[in-house]
């Protein structure tokens, strides 16, 4: 295998599975130009109405050109409550298909059963995102081919560019009509926005909407347009929306997490970011929720209103929206049912897809309109490079989500993380895997202090002398090492098991096989 | 009853480990850990080091670790070895610790359960004036030995974990089965203060003083350790004066409302009328003895407004601080005990009036139509001093 070094000094194979790789050159080095891949021209010479509805999976399969090695895509809006990924893959396995490429926007513990299909060769690899046991299987080298991990924006771009050619898009929808118009907000299985499936619907060779709630034509709102849908499959249930809840719905009681969130909020205030009309993104983890709460308290106290936020939406954002502290919530995914209901009922809570929020092929996506993004990480290194994919033991356990896109776009990107978890330092000399380069990371906030990227002297000058515990990353790492000791390195094999793409499609790092 | 053949220490959960030791089994060390890939080798070395520290080379030691730091590993192993009777307390090692101060800020004292290492690791980061490593109510009787050893080891790491924070250990009452052993284990590790619970009479303090003095003499630590008697019974309240004056080691009287209301046989209410007289009596007793008075904890961690009101009330009664049970309570308590802008302004005027009086040689100091007498002047000076210490505005040039 021939290796080249990318701009971060990470070794990247020149090609993988016969596909040449583009080494990462910098966060903003993509020159644009060229043309997107064009979608298939469908057969529409049928007179009158097209009958798209099928009543069973078997009937669906009969209507589709199935073949070994095809790429099947899914969205993850039902999160850990999804029934469709497992159902579809088991049924494709039962039909004797093999070497399938699964292209989900994310996988959850509910999908751990896919590991058996990976072992049996039904699935050759995953392109997109994976968590939990599927990630562990990938780390151990169980996938025949090399997995590819992309951010939400990167996935949209890859589909547009034809890097990710989807043969069959399977889109679970809680409301759809016979034509295939669909949305995510109506019906017993409503899960919120359905925007992540947008690219799949526009570019896949075949598009199937799967619903447990066939509504009269036309289904409005039509977040997914039936104009792109080949078939509508009706099933009893697509999933359990009560399990879309991400992590926690309560503000954490962990003093350490609260401390970090409080410091992040104090920083945002001290840096002058917290001003009328500002915008922010914060996720749904324990620290992010607490940050949102503390930020909201400061906004209420100072009578400051945010112009917009990008969600990952939770009841806490909805609360700020309803109290008039946020003008518009632009919502890429819902993390609880309060958010689902608000998206459905509140005209100032609007659905977006990753092209709008994150995609590099847009003429300036919403992430680039953000003043501040607050994001988590598994590791951060002395160059401010951030890892969200692997743990320090080398196991691939998380997808990228919108991380790379929000980090690259936001005016100020803040990483919040405890300085160690159990006894594993989060600050490393060199991260195990790079997900995002230090050039897009501005501030690291831990319970032991806050480090500002030396590239951002402007931020440093704004917050100096305002009582914030400013530290440098080397100081912080030494302090943590004094408590935890320095960890040994895990044993890696030579084989790359996954490629981490930067949002422009260049390769920022590879994940190597973990040896026992 | 047969003698146990297997001994255990430690709790399931983050940052701790469960050590089990079987003295009769062949010599073996087994390490399981959730962080094994990164720290397995290190944990084994630390375990073997601890066995060597106690010169133990027999029996089967099994460690189930979930990310415990070195001193926790050592504490848990020491605990099983001592429970099994194959090791004794380690020899005394002198500790370099800044001496305890009699008068210092004690607005907040954060309680930490003595057998729960995960809560202790970051406890120094939240700005509490004092930390209480608790061996009493938060530790079950069958975990007293484990907690005692853990707290002693934590005190040995305090310079790194809690720099600048006052370290208090709440020992068990000497009237019970654990108190004396607590003192023997803890005093040589030199906490700044001991919080002595369930003080009913001056005798309780005198006995603790006698015992601590003896241990200090043994290790050459004369008079280093100070006391904070905790009054939490009706009898204790009635004897508050004698308790406050029972030892030169006393720096503050603390009130414990939970046990007090139980002893009195009334429910504890949010506004706390049932404890008002007791609290005032404790403040008076402390005042006469020239020591501080510190109020009880506010138990509802979710009720920030209630905590603020309770703290302001405590301040108005003459207390200088409160106990806290969650770090979130610390800034609220500090806010309450800080002088307000109006108080600082008033004090500033008084102090300036006194300065003018000295300059002009006036015998009587007055401010507007009010005469400033000695206690008023003294209080104003204290307010200014505290405001300066806390870095508050409005004291420039004083």
Interface residues (C-beta under 8 A of the other chain):
Chain A: X253 X255 X256 X258 X259 X392 X393 X394 X421 X422 X423 X424 X447 X448 X482 X483 X484 X485 X487 X488 X490
Chain B: X14 X15 X34 X35 X37 X38 X39 X40 X41 X42 X66 X67 X68 X69 X70 X119 X121 X122 X123 X125 X126 X160 X161 X301 X326 X327 X328
